[in-house]
């Protein structure tokens, strides 16, 4: 298959894919991969296969094609191709919750001195790295990466990237419980979709609606949460987007749990867990198990709650997700207090505070914890964040956290 025929077949596959004929598109692209003698065409078709498998939640296949693409890029000896293939490798590992590997591949991308095309990918690299740091609960570095990605998006007038970063920032602020910002950023993403998204994939609309649903639920606006989640789920079902279906099912279950309708929540958690297991989203599985635990606690089935916690803890430790571990210690604390088991209670109180220290989840001004309850937060240029009211009351001539880090023993 020559260069021109390769191009035609790739375009044919894209047309089929955009018409929701995914399996036909995959067959066309696989034929190109087997028969094309054009390395640049093969590189491009591998990019199509990587994107399609990512959207279907077939993350192991996505990783397999990303590894083949690296070899093709090396054959082409082109720094732009190499940067793009390392970004795809980083994204594949991000989806499989291999966060340390993601960070390592992202750093490889940023260290490559390619052309302008490579530089334009830096925003996407920063976004992927931010998502990985967030997966490890390293909040300051995550925020730093998201802000870099946002700057790249603005400098390159890349509205799609801006939309994706806004969704990640919504997730970031949901985790540290500034629910006003958690809603603001996906609302901003939804505005971008409305203003610029005529030619975009519907996944951008679905993504913004899902993150809005999560924020609305946290704010107790359950009817709004349900509306947004239903719209997101409708698009996810139309496009066979299994990862988003799993997240929407989790959100539906959480909404029902917030209404204390445990009987309706359980089957949705089960459906979400089934898809999360199928696609390999281990962090999603931890979130499902957290929801299931809280349902058992509502029903006062404390031993069943502890069983769910044990499964979640094993997963969270494997991932290195410290925030999930903190939440699990908090739930154990409540359970053992009810059971009046003092030794276990003390153990989990100690572990809870160790997690808070490790993640620096406290305000460097007032010393109170961050992420315990809904609070307005404000980040300084160094990406350390504080209670907004503390910054307004005390002002700052620099970051107190950075000052403390600079006088650690050995640096005095």
Rosetta blueprint (number, residue, H / E / L):
1 X L
2 X L
3 X H
4 X H
5 X H
6 X H
7 X H
8 X H
9 X H
10 X H
11 X H
12 X H
13 X H
14 X H
15 X H
16 X H
17 X H
18 X H
19 X L
20 X L
21 X L
22 X H
23 X H
24 X H
25 X H
26 X H
27 X H
28 X H
29 X H
30 X H
31 X H
32 X H
33 X H
34 X H
35 X H
36 X L
37 X L
38 X L
39 X H
40 X H
41 X H
42 X H
43 X H
44 X H
45 X H
46 X H
47 X H
48 X H
49 X H
50 X H
51 X H
52 X H
53 X H
54 X H
55 X H
56 X H
57 X L
58 X L
59 X H
60 X H
61 X H
62 X H
63 X H
64 X H
65 X H
66 X H
67 X H
68 X H
69 X H
70 X H
71 X H
72 X H
73 X H
74 X H
75 X H
76 X H
77 X L
78 X L
79 X H
80 X H
81 X H
82 X H
83 X H
84 X H
85 X H
86 X H
87 X H
88 X H
89 X H
90 X H
91 X H
92 X H
93 X H
94 X H
95 X H
96 X L
97 X L
98 X L
99 X H
100 X H
101 X H
102 X H
103 X H
104 X H
105 X H
106 X H
107 X H
108 X H
109 X H
110 X H
111 X H
112 X L
113 X L
114 X L
115 X L
116 X H
117 X H
118 X H
119 X H
120 X H
121 X H
122 X H
123 X H
124 X H
125 X H
126 X H
127 X H
128 X H
129 X H
130 X H
131 X H
132 X H
133 X H
134 X H
135 X H
136 X L
137 X L
138 X L
139 X H
140 X H
141 X H
142 X H
143 X H
144 X H
145 X H
146 X H
147 X H
148 X H
149 X H
150 X H
151 X H
152 X H
153 X H
154 X H
155 X H
156 X L
157 X L
158 X L
159 X H
160 X H
161 X H
162 X H
163 X H
164 X H
165 X H
166 X H
167 X H
168 X H
169 X H
170 X H
171 X H
172 X H
173 X H
174 X H
175 X H
176 X L
177 X L
178 X L
179 X H
180 X H
181 X H
182 X H
183 X H
184 X H
185 X H
186 X H
187 X H
188 X H
189 X H
190 X H
191 X H
192 X H
193 X H
194 X H
195 X H
196 X H
197 X H
198 X H
199 X H
200 X L
201 X L
202 X L
203 X H
204 X H
205 X H
206 X H
207 X H
208 X H
209 X H
210 X H
211 X H
212 X H
213 X H
214 X H
215 X H
216 X H
217 X H
218 X H
219 X L
220 X L
221 X L
222 X H
223 X H
224 X H
225 X H
226 X H
227 X H
228 X H
229 X H
230 X H
231 X H
232 X H
233 X H
234 X H
235 X H
236 X H
237 X H
238 X H
239 X L
240 X L
241 X L
242 X H
243 X H
244 X H
245 X H
246 X H
247 X H
248 X H
249 X H
250 X H
251 X H
252 X H
253 X H
254 X H
255 X H
256 X H
257 X H
258 X H
259 X L
260 X L
261 X L
262 X H
263 X H
264 X H
265 X H
266 X H
267 X H
268 X H
269 X H
270 X H
271 X H
272 X H
273 X H
274 X H
275 X H
276 X H
277 X H
278 X H
279 X H
280 X L
281 X L
282 X H
283 X H
284 X H
285 X H
286 X H
287 X H
288 X H
289 X H
290 X H
291 X H
292 X H
293 X H
294 X H
295 X H
296 X H
297 X H
298 X H
299 X L
300 X L
301 X L
302 X H
303 X H
304 X H
305 X H
306 X H
307 X H
308 X H
309 X H
310 X H
311 X H
312 X H
313 X H
314 X H
315 X H
316 X H
317 X H
318 X H
319 X H
320 X L
321 X L
322 X H
323 X H
324 X H
325 X H
326 X H
327 X H
328 X H
329 X H
330 X H
331 X H
332 X H
333 X H
334 X H
335 X H
336 X H
337 X H
338 X H
339 X H
340 X L
341 X L
342 X H
343 X H
344 X H
345 X H
346 X H
347 X H
348 X H
349 X H
350 X H
351 X H
352 X H
353 X H
354 X H
355 X H
356 X H
357 X H
358 X H
359 X H
360 X L
361 X L
362 X E
363 X L
364 X L
365 X L
366 X L
367 X L
368 X L
369 X E
370 X L
371 X L
372 X L
373 X L
374 X L
375 X L
376 X L
377 X E
378 X E
379 X E
380 X L
381 X L
382 X L
383 X L
384 X L
385 X E
386 X E
387 X E
388 X H
389 X H
390 X H
391 X H
392 X H
393 X H
394 X H
395 X L
396 X L
397 X L
398 X L
399 X L
400 X H
401 X H
402 X H
403 X H
404 X H
405 X H
406 X H
407 X L
408 X L
409 X L
410 X L
411 X L
412 X L
